[in-house]
Amino acid sequence: MTIQFLGQSAFLIETAGKKLLFDPFISENPMSKNIDVDAIEADYILLSHGHFDHVADAEAIAKRTGATIISNYEVVTWYGNKDLKGHPMNHGGKWTFDFGTVKYVNAVHSSMLPDGSYGGNSGGFVIWNEEGCFYFSGDTALTLDMKLIPMTCPKLDFAIMPIGDNFTMGYEDAAIAADFVECDKIVACHFDTFGFIEIDHAKAKKAFEDKGKTLILPEVGKTFEV
């Protein structure tokens, strides 16, 4: 399972022979200026919610690649009206795809699509297959619902969580979230893109180290394994 960070909350994860693209905000993100959006291949595009900084490139990439969009019912319907393939989900439900099982879990955040349409409720994804299990939280506050994840899903190998504060939980709450989901390896996202979410990297890492956990602050464009 390989992971490439594309900036903000965008990740390209290859697993079980498929390419999963999460929350693509690339072409209009100055921190991702060295990423060639037109070169990105995807079999599936998973959208945690409808905000522009999570869906900006979803339509163009889906049209070019034929990728299937996975999100909540409202978001998938919105893209379906643009003749794009989608698989709708809602909170607490799971579905087995050709790359593994996806469970759509709760997130505490707002959601609105770029044209102002209602974006449904935000969510996150827990994904598992023979290669492992991981949690992509999407934009969220710290919530006790996270404690349901280890009760209802396989043990997590890693989790991707926002740490930038202001619009989502900050790194202090994310360290607590790591306890809630019983995961020791956290990949950070939604930080440093613009002023409201700039963080102190050393303090963020220490917040996790103090709990015996590892915080990975990925570099834009870099591919890595966890």
N, C-alpha and C positions, 0 to 999 in steps of 0.2 A: 504494500500500500504506500504510494508516494503522494506527497502533498506539495503543491506550489502555491505560494502566497501571491496574490495579484493586487493587494492593496485594500485598505478599509476592511470589509468583511468578505472579500472575494477570495475563494480558494478553488483550485482545480485538484481534485483527488482522484487518482486512478486506483481502482480496486476491481477485482474479479473480471478483468479485461474490459472494463467500462470506464468512461471519463465522466465524473460528476462535477459540475460547475455550480458553486454556491454564490448567491448574491452578487452578480457581476456589476460592479461600478468601477469601470476601468478607463474608458476613453475620456471621461470628463474629470478624472481624478489626477491632479498634477503629480502626485506621488507615484502614479503608475505610468508615467509618460514613456517609459522605455518598454512597455508591454505592447505588443502588436495584437490588437483585438481581433483583427481579421485572420490571424494565424491560430487562434484558439479553437480547438476541436472539443466537442462535448456530445455525449450521448443523452445526458439528462441535465437539466438546469433546475436546481432546487432554490426556491425563493422563500425566505423566512417571513417576509411581509412586503408591502407595496411601496415603501419609501424610495425616493429617487436614488439615494446613495446605496441602494441594494438591488435595483432592477434596471439601472440606466441602459445596460447593454444587452439585457435579456432578449428583447425582441429581435434585434439584428442578428445575434448569435443563433437564436432558435431558427430564424428564417434561413440562414446560411447552412446550418449543420443538420437541420431536421430534428434537433434535440426535443425530447419530451419535457415539458415544464411540470414540476411537482411543487404544489403549494396548497394553500387552503382553497376552498371552493370558490370564493369570490375572486381571488387573484387568477386562478386557472380559467374561470369563466371569462374574465376580462381579456385574457390572451386568446381564449378560444374564439372570441368575437373578431379577432384579427387573423383567424384561420391558422392558429398555431396549435400543435398537439399538446395535450396536457393530461395529467392525472390528478384529480382533486382529492384532497384529504381534509380531515378535521380532527380536532383535539381528541387524543386517546385512541385513535384508530391506527391500525398498521396494515401494511400491504407488502407482499413479497414480489419483488421485481427480479429481472434476470441478473442483477448484481448483488442482491441480498434483500433483507427485510428493512423496511423503513417504518418507524413509529413517529407519528406527529404529536409532539408534546407541547405543553403550555409555555407561553412566554408572556411577560407583563410589559406591554409596550403598545403604542398606537400604530395605526396603519392607514395609509391613504395612497392611492395610485397616482402616477404623475399628472393625470388630467383632473385630479380632484375626486375621482370615483372612490366609493367606499372599498377599502381593502380588506375587510374582514378582520378577524383577530390574528395578531401576530403569533408565531409559533416557532418551535425548534424541531430538530430531527435527531433521532437516535437511529443509527444504521449499523447493521451487523451482517456478517457473512463468515465464511471459513477463514478469512484473513484477519478478522478482529471485529471490534465494536467501538464506535465513537459517537460522541454527542456534539452536534452543532447547535448551539443554544439560540442563535439569532440575537437580535437586540432584545435585551430583557433586564428587568430589575432582579435583584435577589428575591426568590420566592420559595416558600416551603414546598411547593409542588415538585421542586427538584428532588426532594427526598423520595418521590415515587419512582424515579428512574431506576435506582438499583433494586427496587422491589419488583419491577415489571420488565426489565430488560437484562440482557447479559452484562457481565462485568465490563466496564469501560476500559479500553486501552489508553484512550486520550479523550480530551474534550476541547472544543474550540469555543472560547467565551470572550465577550467584550470586556474591556477593562478601562475605557476612556473616561468614564463618569459623565456627568451632566445629562446626557441623553439615555444612558444605560447605567448599569452598575459600574462602580469604579473598581480598582484592583483590590481594595480592602474587602468589598462585598464578594468579589469574584473568588477570593481565597476561601471565604465561607462557603460559597457555592460549590467549590471543589470538594469540600467536606461533605456537603449534602449529597452530591452525586457519587461520592466514594471513588474519586479519581485523583491520582497523584501526578499526572502529566497534563498540563494545561497549555494550549496554544492560544496566544492572545490575538485579539482583533479589535477593530473599532477604536483605534488610538492613534494620536499624532497627526491625523489627516488634516485637521484644521484647529484653530486656536482653542475652541471649547473643549477639545478632547486630548490636548497635549498632556503627557504624563512624565513623571520622574521615573526613569527606567530602573535605577538602583533601588528606589523605595518599593517599586512594584515587585521586583524580584525578591526583595527581603520579606515582603508580606507573605509570599508563598514559602520561602525557605523557613520562616519561623514556624510553619505548619508541617515541615518535612515534605514539601511538594516542590515540583519543578515548574517554573513559568518559562515558556519559550516565547521570545519576542521575535517573530519572523521578519526577515528582510524581503521587501517587495521584489518579486521576480525569482526568488530563490526556491529551489526544490529540495525537500528534505524528507526524512522518514522519522517517525516517532516510535 
